[in-house]
Amino acid sequence: MEIWPAIDLLGGNCVRLQQGDYNRDTVFSNDPGATASAWFSAGANCLHCVDLDGAKSGSIVNESAIRAIVAAAEGRPVQLGGGVRNQTTIERLIGLGVSRLVAGTAALKDPKWFASMCDLFPGHMVLGLDAWNGKVATEGWLKTSETSASDLVKQIGDLTKNCVAVVYTDISKDGMLEGPNFESLAELEKTSPFPVICSGGVTTLQDIQRLIAQGTRGAIVGRALYEGHLDLKTVLAMANA
């Protein structure tokens, strides 16, 4: 199972939110490049990033931090979400060296556009599914749609085969250190034609074991690493066993 340490960017800093609330942020570092280097030095093979400012504004805001993270990666995969809503941004970020781009709001608003981007940039596009009570949230989690996560995945699957993966976040679990929503994740995995990466709530080695047993293809781990609840080297050893 792939383990993606997370770096969330807000105002140029590495932060973690609780339940997607921008007023409940904790700053862990003011040097994203150094943070990325630390995770790679601990054995990470890939990194997941979110431009939280970009998720709200609809355009990439933390470009200097993203450049520093890509430099620290030295060619290893960096996955980025937040503000990925047009072809120009996609081309710009790929040009910066970002490996995979996560689109959520734009994919929900225009699934055909997202599918066309998957076909135009094969190997680069990831569907971001952020859900409250099974419904897809948008605009940096500030709005909730009436579309279910499963319905959107099915719709994208009917339009393209070139979506690299689905990042599924149960917002109620994000940053709460209470474990993922295993049941909702399992339901999505049954219907998704694409590999599913779990995001939100991964806190203990038992969570990692359960995800492995469930057949989940990847897990994004954030606050639990920053606060020392999980040791990255131990998690990686378990995931690669």
VMD Tcl script that draws the C-alpha trace (Angstrom):
set ca {
  {0.00 0.00 0.00}
  {1.28 3.47 -0.89}
  {1.86 5.85 2.01}
  {1.55 9.55 1.15}
  {2.75 11.91 3.92}
  {0.73 15.12 3.68}
  {1.76 18.75 3.50}
  {-1.12 21.23 3.56}
  {-0.14 24.77 2.58}
  {-1.79 27.87 4.01}
  {-0.13 31.26 3.79}
  {3.16 29.58 2.85}
  {3.18 27.44 6.00}
  {2.67 23.72 6.60}
  {-0.59 23.38 8.52}
  {-3.27 20.88 9.39}
  {-6.95 21.71 9.60}
  {-9.62 20.00 11.67}
  {-12.66 18.89 9.65}
  {-11.68 21.27 6.87}
  {-12.21 24.35 9.04}
  {-9.84 27.15 8.05}
  {-10.32 28.69 11.49}
  {-9.05 25.50 13.17}
  {-5.56 25.29 11.72}
  {-2.34 24.26 13.42}
  {0.94 25.51 11.95}
  {3.62 22.82 12.05}
  {6.34 24.50 9.97}
  {7.08 27.68 8.04}
  {9.47 25.82 5.73}
  {7.58 23.42 3.42}
  {10.73 22.43 1.56}
  {12.45 21.34 4.77}
  {9.34 19.44 5.83}
  {9.27 17.60 2.52}
  {12.98 16.77 2.87}
  {12.32 15.34 6.33}
  {9.62 12.98 5.06}
  {11.75 11.83 2.14}
  {14.73 11.33 4.44}
  {12.52 9.11 6.61}
  {11.90 6.88 3.60}
  {8.83 8.32 1.88}
  {8.59 7.54 -1.82}
  {5.88 10.09 -2.56}
  {4.20 13.15 -1.05}
  {0.66 14.55 -1.07}
  {0.16 18.32 -0.93}
  {-2.84 20.62 -0.82}
  {-2.80 24.34 -1.59}
  {-5.54 25.31 0.88}
  {-5.47 28.93 -0.27}
  {-5.84 27.71 -3.83}
  {-8.77 25.49 -2.91}
  {-10.66 28.56 -1.73}
  {-9.55 30.98 -4.44}
  {-9.66 28.62 -7.40}
  {-6.07 29.28 -8.49}
  {-2.64 28.23 -7.26}
  {-1.46 30.53 -4.46}
  {1.52 28.83 -2.78}
  {3.74 28.42 -5.85}
  {7.03 29.18 -4.08}
  {6.29 26.51 -1.48}
  {5.31 24.05 -4.20}
  {8.59 24.73 -6.02}
  {10.53 24.04 -2.79}
  {8.66 20.77 -2.24}
  {9.27 19.59 -5.81}
  {12.97 20.42 -5.44}
  {13.14 18.39 -2.23}
  {11.44 15.44 -3.95}
  {14.31 15.08 -6.42}
  {12.10 13.35 -8.97}
  {9.92 11.39 -6.57}
  {6.17 11.77 -7.07}
  {4.48 14.86 -5.65}
  {0.68 14.92 -5.77}
  {-1.05 18.29 -5.45}
  {-4.63 19.40 -4.98}
  {-6.30 22.75 -4.39}
  {-7.09 25.20 -7.17}
  {-6.65 22.72 -10.05}
  {-9.55 23.98 -12.14}
  {-8.34 24.74 -15.67}
  {-5.95 23.46 -18.32}
  {-3.58 26.39 -17.94}
  {-3.03 25.57 -14.25}
  {-2.52 21.90 -15.05}
  {0.12 22.68 -17.65}
  {1.83 25.15 -15.32}
  {2.03 22.67 -12.44}
  {3.24 19.80 -14.59}
  {5.86 22.21 -15.86}
  {6.94 22.85 -12.28}
  {7.50 19.11 -11.83}
  {4.32 18.15 -9.97}
  {3.60 14.52 -10.87}
  {-0.11 14.18 -10.14}
  {-2.86 16.79 -9.88}
  {-5.99 16.33 -7.82}
  {-9.15 18.00 -9.13}
  {-12.31 18.01 -7.04}
  {-14.46 21.11 -7.51}
  {-13.81 21.28 -11.27}
  {-14.51 17.55 -11.69}
  {-17.86 17.85 -9.94}
  {-18.90 20.96 -11.87}
  {-17.85 19.59 -15.26}
  {-17.11 15.84 -15.32}
  {-16.63 15.89 -19.11}
  {-13.93 18.53 -18.77}
  {-12.15 16.51 -16.08}
  {-12.34 13.37 -18.21}
  {-10.88 15.28 -21.16}
  {-7.98 16.43 -18.95}
  {-7.37 12.81 -17.90}
  {-7.15 11.86 -21.58}
  {-5.02 14.86 -22.50}
  {-2.61 14.35 -19.57}
  {-2.59 10.57 -19.00}
  {-0.87 9.52 -15.81}
  {-1.29 12.94 -14.19}
  {-4.93 13.48 -13.17}
  {-6.49 12.31 -9.90}
  {-10.14 12.67 -8.86}
  {-10.51 14.32 -5.46}
  {-13.61 13.21 -3.59}
  {-14.12 15.15 -0.37}
  {-17.37 14.12 1.27}
  {-19.70 15.17 4.08}
  {-22.18 12.37 4.82}
  {-21.44 10.82 1.44}
  {-22.05 14.06 -0.51}
  {-19.22 15.71 -2.44}
  {-17.93 19.00 -0.98}
  {-16.34 21.75 -3.08}
  {-14.62 25.15 -2.89}
  {-12.08 24.05 -0.28}
  {-14.83 22.17 1.60}
  {-16.81 25.37 2.07}
  {-19.81 24.06 0.07}
  {-21.56 20.70 -0.13}
  {-23.25 19.44 -3.29}
  {-26.14 17.00 -3.70}
  {-23.95 14.58 -5.67}
  {-22.85 11.38 -3.95}
  {-19.22 10.32 -4.07}
  {-20.15 6.98 -5.65}
  {-22.21 8.63 -8.38}
  {-19.40 10.99 -9.35}
  {-16.85 8.16 -9.53}
  {-19.20 6.15 -11.74}
  {-19.78 9.15 -13.98}
  {-16.05 9.75 -14.41}
  {-15.46 6.05 -15.02}
  {-17.98 6.11 -17.86}
  {-16.13 9.02 -19.47}
  {-12.45 8.04 -19.19}
  {-10.10 5.23 -18.25}
  {-7.16 7.60 -17.72}
  {-7.89 8.83 -14.19}
  {-4.87 7.69 -12.16}
  {-6.61 7.36 -8.80}
  {-9.32 8.65 -6.49}
  {-8.40 10.45 -3.27}
  {-11.32 9.93 -0.90}
  {-11.57 12.18 2.15}
  {-14.27 11.89 4.77}
  {-14.16 15.49 5.99}
  {-15.70 14.65 9.34}
  {-12.65 12.48 10.07}
  {-9.97 14.80 8.69}
  {-7.52 16.01 11.32}
  {-9.57 14.50 14.15}
  {-7.25 11.54 14.90}
  {-10.25 9.23 15.19}
  {-9.58 6.78 12.37}
  {-10.93 6.75 8.80}
  {-14.52 6.04 7.81}
  {-13.77 2.46 6.81}
  {-17.36 1.66 5.86}
  {-17.76 4.54 3.39}
  {-14.31 3.82 1.99}
  {-15.19 0.16 1.41}
  {-18.42 1.12 -0.36}
  {-16.54 3.43 -2.69}
  {-13.86 0.84 -3.38}
  {-16.54 -1.62 -4.50}
  {-17.77 0.71 -7.23}
  {-14.65 2.66 -8.23}
  {-12.93 1.59 -11.45}
  {-9.85 3.49 -10.24}
  {-7.48 2.85 -7.30}
  {-8.70 4.56 -4.12}
  {-6.43 6.45 -1.73}
  {-7.79 6.98 1.77}
  {-7.42 10.46 3.27}
  {-8.56 11.69 6.67}
  {-8.33 10.19 10.14}
  {-5.47 7.69 9.71}
  {-4.02 7.69 13.22}
  {-2.78 4.30 14.43}
  {-0.93 1.25 13.15}
  {-4.24 -0.59 13.56}
  {-5.74 1.83 11.04}
  {-2.91 1.02 8.62}
  {-3.38 -2.73 9.16}
  {-7.11 -2.47 8.53}
  {-6.60 -0.49 5.33}
  {-4.10 -3.08 4.09}
  {-6.52 -5.89 4.92}
  {-9.31 -4.01 3.15}
  {-7.19 -3.81 0.01}
  {-6.96 -0.01 -0.03}
  {-4.33 1.07 -2.54}
  {-2.97 4.07 -0.66}
  {-3.26 6.19 2.48}
  {-2.55 9.86 3.07}
  {-1.24 10.52 6.58}
  {-1.01 14.00 8.05}
  {-1.62 15.12 11.62}
  {-0.76 11.70 13.09}
  {2.78 12.02 11.70}
  {3.23 15.64 12.75}
  {2.06 14.97 16.31}
  {4.01 11.72 16.70}
  {1.10 9.31 16.87}
  {2.65 7.43 13.96}
  {6.29 6.92 13.00}
  {6.73 7.11 9.24}
  {9.47 4.48 9.06}
  {7.29 2.00 10.98}
  {4.28 2.76 8.80}
  {6.30 2.31 5.61}
  {7.71 -1.00 6.83}
  {4.21 -2.27 7.52}
  {2.82 -1.04 4.21}
  {5.68 -2.58 2.23}
  {5.70 -5.92 4.05}
}
mol new
graphics top color blue
foreach p $ca { graphics top sphere $p radius 0.5 }
foreach p [lrange $ca 0 end-1] q [lrange $ca 1 end] { graphics top cylinder $p $q radius 0.2 }
display resetview
